[in-house]
Amino acid sequence: MHNKLPEIHALFFDIDGTILFNGEIPDENADALLQAKSRGHKLFINTGRSRGNLPQSILSLPVWTGFCCGGAYAEIDGTIVENKTMRFSVFKNILDYCEAHGCGCAVESVEGFHTFCTDRWKTPNMTKKELIDLFPRIQVTKVTFDRVLTDYNGLKGLAFTQFSNYTEAFLKGCGKAAIMQTIIDHLKTDRYHTVAFGDSYNDEDMLKFARISVVMAHAPEELKKHANIATASSSTGVSEAIRFLIDENIL
């Protein structure tokens, strides 16, 4: 029997393909998250999505200490502790690039989600002028191109993650690991007390950063090289891992 109480950890969760499946959180995952919170741990979303693109199914779950979004924005208990947004010149270059290369994009901001020249997402497109006019009233943290980019010429000040059929663009110097450092600095804790849960290539830096890294069963094999725990389940992998860590008296 374990007599020593586990120390408080900060847990960081990707959304899509980790907690959320087909737009819903499986009951097993929700129950495990509630159990982790009840034991005093600090739970954070750490997603490539912007703050304005967090699904209601996530926001309505009463477990979160805070949200980390697009590697550029972070809040703890409702207080914003990081907010790095695109300059207008970077944003306009993206729109110019889309026009020149015949591609589209989704503009993700702290306030919402807007699309340009694409039918990939179920959101009415805005014109270039409309987006430029809107820019002073939104804080853009990320842009997702609707295809794999093969030429980055003209796209300055950005870092990219390629997926099989789209490309995410973040501000250089931002990322899931960097925002985790911001969080633990504010919590006055350290990397030893961090656990990260993910399933995709844009989770790699946070999985490397955390002391304990958990990847879902469906994650790419090369990503599993960075994991301490690879779950047997995909949709309930979060529950599986949390219960294992509790049983081992780590959480």
N, C-alpha and C positions, 0 to 999 in steps of 0.2 A: 504493500500500500504506500502511495506517495503521501508524505506528511507536509512537505514544503509547498507553499502556494506558488503557482506560476507567476512570473513577473509580467507586468503590463506590456503588451506589444501594440505596435501600429500595423494594421493590416490594410493592404492596398489591393483593390480589385479592378481588373478590366471589366467592361460591361458585356459587349457583344461576343457570344461564344464562350463566356466564362460564367457570368451570373445569369444573363438574359438569353432565352431561346425562344424564337418565334414571337418576340415581343413580350414574353412573360417570364417571370421568375418562378422556376419550379418550387413547389412548397418545401421540398427538402432543403433547398438552398436558403430560402427565407428563414426557416426554422433554425438552421445552423448559424446564420448571421445573427439572429436574435440571441442565440445561446452565447456566442462569442461576446456580444455587447454586454450581456448580463454578467459576464465574468470580468468586466471592467476594461476590456480591450478597446482601442480606438480604431474605428472602421472608416476607411476612406475609399471613395470611388477614385480610380486613376485611369482615365479614359482618353482616347484620342479625340473623342467628341468635344465640342465646345460646351460651355455652360448653358448656352441657350438651346442646345440640342440634346439635353438629357431627357430620357423618356419618363413619363409620369409614373410608370410602374416602378422605376428606381426611386424617384423623388418621394413617393408616397410610403416607402418602407422606412419605418422609424428607427433606423439603426445607425445612421451616418453621423460621424463626427465632422466630416467635411467632404469637399469635392475638389479633385485635381483634374483639370480639363485642358486638353491640347498641349500639355507640357508647358503652358504659359500662364495658367490661371489657377489659383488655389484659394480655398476658403476653409476656415476652421470655426465651427459653431456659429456660422453666419457672418463671420468677419473675414473680409478679403485680406489675404496676406501676400499674394502675388498676383500681378496683372500686367503681363507684357503683351502689347498689341502691335499689329503691323502699322508701319508708317504708310502714309498715302502713296509715296513713290513706289513702295513694294507692291501695294495693292493694285495700283494702276498698271504696273508692269505685268501682273498676272492677267488682267483683263486684256491688255494688248497682246499678250502671248496667246491667249485663247483665240482671239480674232485671227491672228496671223497663222495659227496652226490648225484652225478648224476644229478645236476641241471645246468642251464645256467644263464647268466646275460648279462646286457647291461652296459657298462662302459661309463659314461658320463663325459666329461671334458670341460674345457674352450674352447678347440679347436675342439671338435667333439664328435662323437657317435660311439662306437665300440661294437661288440657282441662276446660272447664266449659260445660255446657249446649249442646254442639254435636256434630254427627256428621261434621264436615268432615274431621277428622284421625283416623287409625286408632289412637287411644289411648283407653282407657276413661275416661269422664268421672268427675270427682270432684265431690262435693257442696260447697256453699259452706262448710259447717262443716269438712269435711275439708281444704279449702284453707286456711282460716283457722288450723286447728290445725297444718297443715304449715308455714305461713309462717315461724315462727321458725327452721326448720331449712333453709330455702332462701334464696338470694339472687336476687331477681327483677330482671332487667334490661330485660325487654321483655314486652309483651302484644300479641297479634295478634287482632283482632276478626274474626269470620267473615263480615263484610259491610262494605259501605261505610257509614261513619257520616255522618249528616247533621246530627246534633245532639251537640255536645260538652258540653252543660250538665251539670255535676257531675263532669266529668273534669278535675281540676286537677293542675298540676305535670307535665303531659305535652306532648310534641310529636308530631305525627301525619304519617304518609305514607299517602296514599290510592292504592290500586291499583284495578283494574277491578272486583274483587269481594271485596276485604277491606281492612282498615285496620291499619297497624302503629302502635303507641304506644310511644314512648321517653320517658325522663326528659328534661325540658327542659334544654338546655345540653349534651346529649350528641349525638353524631353521628359519622359516619365520618371527617369532616375533623378534628374535635376530637381523636379518638383517634389519628389520624395525627400530630398535633402532639405528643401525649404520647410517642409512639414515637420520633420524631426527636429530641426533647429528650433522651431516655434514651440514644439512640445518638450524641448530640453531633454531629448532622449538620443539614441544613437542607432546605427545600422544593425547592431546586434539584436535589437528589439523590433525588427521589421520582418514582415512576411508579405510576399507578393504572389498574386494569383493571375495567370494569363493564359492565352492560347494562340497568340499570333505574333508575327514578326515585329510589330510595333511595341510588343511587350518585352523585347529582348533586353533592353537596357535596365528596366526595372527588375527583371528576374535576376540579372547579374548583380544588381545593387543590393538586393535584399539578402539578409542572412539565410532565410528559408524561402525557397522559390517553389511554387506549385504550378504545374502546367496540366491542362485538361487532356483527356485521352486522345482527342482528335488533333492536337497540336502537331505541327511539323516535327519530324524526327530530329532535325538539327536544333530545334528550339529545346527539345527535351534534354539536350546535352547540358543546358544551363540550369536544370531543375534538380532540386533535392527530392521532390515528390512528383511523379507522373501518375495521375489518377487512372483508375480502371474505367471510370464513367466519364462521359462528356457532360451531359446536361445536369448531372448531380455531382460533378467532381468537386465543386466547392464544399458541399456538405460532407462528402467523403473525406476530404483533406482536413477540414476543421475538426471533425469528430476524431480523426486519427491523432491530431496534434493535442486535442484535449485529453484523450486516453493516455498519451505519452507525457502528460503534465507539462507540456510546453506552453499551451494556451490555457 
